[in-house]
Amino acid sequence: MPTAHVNGADLHYHFDGPEDAPVILVSNSLASDLTMWDHQIDTLLGLGFRVLRYDSRGHGQSGVTPGPYSIEMLTADAVGLLDAFGIERASFMGCSKGGMVGQMAGTKHGDRIDRLVLCSTSAYMGGGDMWAARIEAVTNGGMAAVVDATIDRWFTAPGQERMPDDVAQVREVILATPPEGFIACAQAIAAMDQRESIRAIDRPTLVIVGEKDSGTPPSAAELIHDRIAGSKLVMLPEAAHFCNVERAGAFNAALEEFLGG
């Protein structure tokens, strides 16, 4: 299990692709790990990238440090991982929480970013009561207390029927997420507001959202698209939050058009 000590945390990472290829750094959502990108790896390799995946602090096989975390901290983790491997510039793709990190990386570290892909994410979540309820549920009942509702937000009902093996794998990852890491990252999301700061992003940006995403709905993607000049918005039909899994073919086609141009 390769790890890099970055910004006070041991981050589990994995490389795919040749060492001399341009790098794309990919960042996972809340309650997932680097396996959430399995359906994208072949496409990214076909586009000529070296893919650097990692488990966010408090998730997967990465270390759990005391919370609360912040999006600033999680962004420092991502940039610090690039530093650890001497990578001066990279493209970046993030889903949900990972997309929130991508927005801040584009805002504060644009000189390190070639292109941004922001998937199923938002610049502002609000809903303090909602996050407090989820945190209380996990505090009292562990990840089992939220797994069913999470799956229902992440996949449409037809999607759950169509791809039971993928959904079962995602469920296992949710259940394996350390509750302390989930809570600390949930606190970071609840405190975030990047609605104005993302206007400063000047990197080529693709925003992708599932039309049936209730967690970070199309309206959230449209706000990001409106405030990042020149960005492209792709909405995937019949897909919820994990649109990169539920509609992997359409998602990957959007990546090919954006990253291959």
Disulfide bonds with the S-S distance in Angstrom:
none
